[in-house]
Amino acid sequence: MSFSFDTKNELCRLPVQRHCCARAEAYGILLYCNTFHSTEVRIITENRNFAARLPKLFQRAFNLRFDRQPEEDTPGKLVFQITEREKLDSIINHLGYAPRQNLALHINFGILEDECCRAAFLRGIFFAGGSITDPLKRYHLELTTSHLQVSRELEVLLRESGYPPKSISRNGSYITYFKQSDQIEDFLTLIGAPVAAMNIMSAKLEKDLRNSVNRRLNCDSANLDKAVFAAQEQLEAIRKLEAAEQMELLPKKLQETAALRKLRPELTLSELAEEFDPPLTKSCLNHRLRKLMELAAELNIETEKETET
């Protein structure tokens, strides 16, 4: 099952109680469903929990039954339909439109004055026109309708509620969407899906942890590469000093450092410093190794001068 499917199933467990909220939820469904005009309502779904909720919701909201609804064992897509003129007029009247006039759909904000009704309205919109991507892949929630004016007014409603969305048109549909995880979490909590919201938070923490580990590994790898390169340069300097028979002329501390570096070429500077007895500070060891490299560089310069002469 998809994340959208699971989220809608969570919402379906909410009871259908207050008349005003049932009407607001049904209103959101109608504005974002397959067909809603003065001659027909048609709602098509594959979610059986949502299909079980619809008859109870419309009974509570408008005190009517669907003219056509699927049997319990109907496979595939489930179709709910109203075509009786009296029922359609009743719905249109309940939503504040004029039953006998051309139905120009827009959001009747008078129905959404209470916060509970706004939440129910947005829940209905998500039921009928909403989808959400698995948060382990990316953060994306969208609400799709075929009505331009409804889409514009929904954006206003969401902004007033503190959830500024983005919008786009695609293939004749108008899409309001969120791409920020915190906005999606807040929206889902508002409409009654706190478990889905928590799952997004968990997915975000998991991705942040994974990214942090990857960054740490990359950083450790880069540091290791630097340490290996530095050790190679130090060993090369030591070999040059030995080849020129200069090592025995150096102070005992530098001889000891060169011998230990040759013995443990794989160690980092900090690890090598711990091998001394007593242990050296990292700064002290770095100073000694740098001195060996400087002496080897001076030896190269003298060799080059002799060659030119």
GUDREN-941450 format. One record per residue: residue in one letter; z, x, y of N, C-alpha, C in turn. Coordinates in steps of 0.2 Angstrom, whole numbers, plus 2048, in hexadecimal, padded with zeros to 3 digits. Each point is the difference from the previous one (the first is absolute). Example, Ala and Ser with C-alpha at 12.3 -4.5 7.8 and 13.67 -1.06 7.14 Angstrom:
2
a8278427E48007FC806800804806 s7FC7FE8058018048068037FC805 
This chain:
309
m8008047FA8007FC806800804806 s7FD7FE8067FF8048068077FF804 f8018048058058008048007F9804 s7FA7FE8028007FA8048027FA7FB f7FE8007FA8027FB7FB8077FF7FF d8038068008088007FF8037FE806 t7FE8028068037FE8067FF7F8801 k7FB7FD7FE7FF7F98018047FC7FB n8018037FA8057FD7FB807800802 e8028068048078008038007FA805 l7FB7FF8048017FB8058007F97FD c7FD7FF7FA7FF7FA7FD8077FE7FE r8058047FF8077FF7FE8047FD805 l7FE8008068037FD8068007F87FF p8057FD8018007F98007FD7FC805 v7FD7FB7FF7FD7FB8058057FB802 q8038018068057FC8027FF7FC807 r8018048057FF7FC8077F97FD801 h8007FA8027F97FD8027FC804805 c8048038057FC8038057FD8077FE c8048037FB7FD8077FE7FB7FE7FA a8017FB7FD7FA7FE7FB7FA7FF803 r8007FC8067FA7FF8047FD806803 a8058058027FD8068037FD8047FB e8038007FA7FD8057FA7F97FD7FE a8007F97FF7FA7FD7FF7FA801805 y8028008067FC8018067FD8077FF g8048057FF7FD8067FF7FB8017FB i8027FC7FA7FB8007FA7F97FD802 l8017FA8047FA7FD8027FB804804 l8038038057FC8048057FD8067FC y8038037FB7FD8067FC7FD7FE7F9 c8007FA7FF7FD7FE7F97F9800800 n7FD7FE7FA7F98007FF7FC7FB805 t8037FA8007FC7FB8048067FB803 f7FF8008078047FB8037FC7FD806 h7FE7FA8007FD7FC8058017F97FF s7FD7FC8048027F98017FD7FC7FA t7FC8037FB7FE7FC7FA8028037FA e8048068008028037FA805805801 v8058017FB8048057FF7FF8037F9 r7FF8078007FF8037F9804806800 i8048017FB8048067FF7FF8037F9 i7FD8068007FF8037F98048067FF t8048007FB8048067FE8008027F9 e8018067FE8018027F98088017FE n8047FF8058078017FF8037FA7FE r8037FF7FA8027FA7FD8077FE804 n8048058028067FF8037FF7FC807 f7FB8038037FE7FD8077FD7F97FE a7FC7FF7FB7FD7FA7FE8067FB7FF a8058027FD8067FB7FE8047FE807 r7FF8058058047FF8067FC7FB805 l7FA8007FF7FB7FC8058027F8800 p8007FD7FA8017F98008077FE803 k8058047FE8077FE803800802808 l7FC8058028008018077FD7FB804 f7FA7FE7FE7FC7FA8038047FA800 q8037FE7FB8047FA7FF806800805 r8038068018068018057FD800807 a7FA8038017FE8018077FC7F9803 f7FC7FD7FB7FC7FB8038017F97FC n8048007FB8027FB7FB7F97FD7FD l7FC8057FD7FA7FE7FD7FF8047FA r7FB7FE7FB7FE8037FB7F9803800 f7FE8057FD7F98028007FC7FB7FC d7FA7FF8037FB7FC7FC7FE8037F9 r8008078017FE8047FA8048067FF q8038017FA8048057FF7FF8027F9 p8018077FE7FF8027F98057FE7FB e7FE7FF7FA8057FF7FB8048077FF e8067FF7FC8048067FF7FC8067FC d7FC7FE7FC7FD8057FB7F9801802 t7FE7FF8077F9801802800808801 p7FA8037FD7FF8078007FD802807 g8008068027FC8038058037FD807 k7FB7FF8058027FE8068027F9800 l8067FE8058037FA8007FE7FD807 v7FD7FA8007FE7FD8068047F9801 f8028008078047FA8027FB7FE806 q8007F98007FB7FD8058037F9802 i7FE7FF8078017F98037FA7FE803 t7FE7FA7FF7FA7FE8038017F9803 e8057FC7FE8027FA802801800808 r7FC7FC8048018008078077FE803 e8037FC7FD8077FE8028058067FF k7FF8047FB8048057FF7FF806805 l7F98018017FE8058048027FF808 d8007F98018027FE807807801801 s8047FF7FB807801800802807801 i7FD8057FC8018078017FE802807 i7FA7FE8027FE8028078057FD805 n8027FA8008057FD804807804800 h8028027FA806804800800806803 l7FA8038007FF8078037FF800808 g7FF7FA8038007FF8077F8800802 y7FC7FF7FB7F97FF8027FE7F9801 a7FA7FE8037FE7F98017FC7FF7F9 p8027FB7FC7FC7FF7FA7F97FE800 r7FE7FC8067F97FD8007FC805804 q8028058037FC8058047FE8067FB n7FB8038037FE8067FD8058057FF l8028037FA8068047FF7FE807802 a8028028058008078038068047FE l8008047FB8078037FE802805804 h8078008028048048038078007FE i8048048028078007FE8047FB805 n8037FB7FE8047FC804807803800 f8028048068068038008067FC801 g7FF7F98018057FC8008047FF7FA i7FC8017FA8037FF7FA8048067FE l7FF8068048038067FE806802805 e8037FB8038058028058068047FD d8027FE7FA8068027FC7FE8077FC e8058058007FE8067FD7FF7FF7F8 c8037FB7FD7FF7FF7F97FA7FD7FF c7FD7FC8057F97FD7FF7FB805801 r8018058047FB8058018008057FA a8068017FD8008047FA7FC7FC7FA a8017FA8007FD7FC7FA7F87FF802 f7FE8008067F98008027FD8067FE l8038068017FD8067FE8008017F9 r8057FD7FC8008007F97FA7FD7FD g7FF7FA8037FA7FC7FE7F9803801 i8008048067FA8048017FF8057FB f8068047FE7FF8057FB7FE7FD7F9 f8037FA7FE7FE7FD7FA7F97FF800 a7FD7FD8057F97FE7FF7FB806802 g8028048057FB805802802807801 g8068017FC8038078017FF8047FA s8008078017FF8057FA804806803 i8028037FB8048078027FF8057FA t7FE8068037FE8057FB8078037FD d7FF8037FA8068037FD802806804 p8068008028038058057FF8077FE l8008017F98008077FD7F9803802 k7FB7FB8017F98038027FF800808 r8027FB8038008008088037FA802 y8018008078047FA8037FA7FC804 h8007FA7FD7FB7FC8038017F87FE l8017FC8058017F97FF7FB7FC805 e7FD7FC7FD7FB7FC8048007F87FF l7FE7FD8058007F88007F97FE802 t7FD7FD7FC7F97FE8017FE7F9801 t7FD7FE8057FE7F98017F8800803 s7FD7FA7FF7FA7FF8037FF7FD807 h8067FF8038017FD806802805806 l7FB8028048018058058067FE805 q8017FA8028057FE8058078017FD v8007FE7F98068007FD8028077FF s7FC8057FE801807800803803806 r7FD7FE8068028028068077FE802 e8017FA7FE8077FD8028058027FB l7FE8027FA8058037FC802807802 e7FC804803801806803805800806 v7FF7FA8048057FF8058077FF7FD l8007FB7FB8067FE7FD8048067FD l7FC8057FD8048057FD802805805 r7FC8018058038058068067FD803 e8007F98018067FD8038068017FB s7FF8007FA8058017FB8028077FF g7FD8058038028077FF7FC8047FB y7FA7FD7FE7FC8037FB7F9801802 p7FF8058047F98018037FB8027FB p7FB7FB7FE7FB8027FB7FA803803 k7FB8027FC7F98018027FC7FB7FD s7FA8008037FB7FA7FD7F9803800 i7FC7FD7FB7F98027FF7FD7FA7FD s7F98008017FC7FB7FD7FC8037FA r7FF7FC7FB7FC8037FA7FD7FB7FC n7F98008007FC7FB7FC8027F9802 g8017FE8068017FA8028077FD800 s8058057FE8077FE800803804805 y8067FE8028048038058078027FD i8018078018068037FC805803805 t8067FE7FF8068028048038057FB y8028068028038047FB805805803 f8048037FB8058058017FE8067FC k8028068037FF8067FC806805801 q8057FD8038068048018057FD7FB s8038057FC8057FE7FA8067FC803 d8038028068057FC8037FE7F9802 q7FA7FF8037FE7FA8027FF7FB7FA i7FD8037FA7FF7FC7FA8077FE7FD e8058058008067FE7FE8047FA803 d7FF8018078037FB8047FD7F97FF f7F98008007FD7FA7FF8027FC7F9 l8008047FB8027FE7F98077FD800 t8048048038077FD8018017FA804 l7FC7FF8058007FA8047FD7FA7FC i7FB8017FC7FD7FA7FD8047FE7F9 g8058057FE8047FE7FA7FF8047FA a7FD8068017FF8057FA803806801 p8078008008048078017FF8057FB v7FF7FD7F97FF8057FB7F9804801 a7FB7FC8027FA804801800805806 a8047FE8058028058058038067FE m8057FF7FC8048057FD7FC8057FC n7FB7FD7FC7FB8047FC7FC804804 i7FE7FE8067FC804805805806802 m8067FE8028048068028018057FB s8017FE7F98018047FB7FA8057FF a7FA7FC8017F98047FF800805805 k8027FE8067FF8058068058067FF l8067FF7FE8058057FE7FD8057FB e7FD7FD7FB7FD8047FA7FA804803 k7FC7FD8047FA804803803806804 d8057FE8048038058058038067FC l8037FE7FB8048057FB7FA8057FD r7FB7FC7FD7FB8047FD7FC805805 n7FF7FD8067FD804805804806802 s8077FF8018058058028008057FA v8007FE7FA7FF8057FA7FA804801 n7FA7FD8017FA804800800805806 r8037FD8068008058058048067FF r8067FF7FC8048057FF7FD8057FB l7FC7FD7FB7FD8047FB7FA804803 n7FD7FD8057FB804803802805805 c8067FF8038038058048038067FC d8037FE7FA8038057FB7FA8047FE s7FA7FD7FE7FA8047FE7FE805805 a7FF7FD8067FE804806805806801 n8067FF7FF8058058018008057FB l7FE7FE7FA8008047FA7FA805801 d7FA7FD8027FA804801801805805 k8047FF8058028058058048057FD a8057FE7FC8048057FD7FC8057FB v7FC7FD7FD7FC8047FB7FB805804 f7FD7FE8057FC804804804806803 a8067FE8038048058038028057FB a8027FE7FA8028047FB7FB8057FE q7FA7FE8007FA8047FE7FF805805 e8017FE8067FF8058068058067FF q8067FD7FF8068057FF7FF8057FA l7FD7FD7FB7FF8057FA7FA805801 e7FB7FD8047FB805802802805804 a8057FF8058028058048058057FC i8037FE7FB8058047FC7FB8057FC r7FB7FD7FD7FB8047FC7FD806804 k7FE7FE8067FD805805805806801 l8067FE8028058058018028047FA e8007FD7FA8018047FA7FA8057FE a7FA7FD8027FA8047FE800806805 a8027FF8068018068058068047FF e8047FF7FB8068037FE805800806 q8007FB8038047FF8068077FC7FF m8007FD7FA8067FC7FE806804800 e8008067FD8068047FF803802807 l7FB8008058038038068037FA805 l8007FA7FD8037FB8048077FF7FF p8047FD8048077FF8008017FC7F9 k8068017FD8027FD7FA7FF7F8800 k8027FD8058007F98017F97FD7FF l7FB8048037F97FE7FF7FD8017F9 q8028067FD7FE8017F98037FA7FC e8067FE8018037FB7FC7FD7FA801 t7FE7FE8067FC7FA8017F98007FD a7FD8058007F98017FD8017FF7F9 a8058037FD8008007F88027F97FE l8047FC8048027FA7FE7FA7FB801 r7FC8018057FA7FC8017FB8007FB k7FF8077FE7FC8017FA8027FD7FA l8078007FF8037FD7FA7FF7F8800 r8017FD8058007F98017FB7FD805 p7FA8017FF7FB7FE8047FF7F8801 e8037FD7FC7FF7F88008057FD804 l8058048028067FC8047FE800808 t8037FA8027FF7FF808805805803 l7FF8008078048058048087FE7FF s8017FA8008077FE7FF8038027F9 e7FC7FE7FB8028027F98018077FF l7FB8048038008077FF806803803 a8027FE8068068028048067FF7FC e8017FB7FB8067FF7FC8008057FA e7FB8037FF8008057FA803807802 f8018018068038068028088007FF d8038067FF8078007FF803805805 p8047FD8058017F98017F97FD803 p8007F98007FA7FC8027FF802808 l7F98008017FE8018077FF7F9804 t8008008067FE7FB8047F87FF800 k7FD7FB8007F97FF8017FD804805 s8048008067FD8048068008077FE c8058037FD8018077FF7FA8027FB l7FF7FC7FB7FB8027FB7F97FF803 n7FF7FB8047FA8008047FE806804 h8068028037FF8068047FE8067FC r8038017FA7FE8067FC7F98007FE l7FE7FA7FD7F97FF7FE7FB801805 r8027FE8067FB8008067FF808802 k8068047FF8008078017FB8037FB l8017FE7FA7FB8037FB7F97FF801 m7FE7FA8037F97FE8017FE804806 e8058018057FE8048067FE8077FE l8048037FC7FF8077FE7FA8017FC a7FE7FB7FC7FA8007FC7FA7FF805 a8017FC8057FA8008057FF806804 e8068048027FF8068037FD8057FC l8018007F97FD8047FC7F97FF7FF n7FE7FA8017F87FE8007FD803806 i8048008067FD8028067FF808800 e8058037FD7FF8087FF7FB8027FC t7FF7FC7FA7FB8017FB7F97FF803 e7FF7FB8047FA7FF8047FE805805 k8058038037FF8058057FE8067FD e8038027FA7FE8067FC7F97FF7FE t7FE7FA7FE7F97FF7FD7FB801805 e8027FE8077FB8018057FF807802 t8068048008008078017FC8047FB 
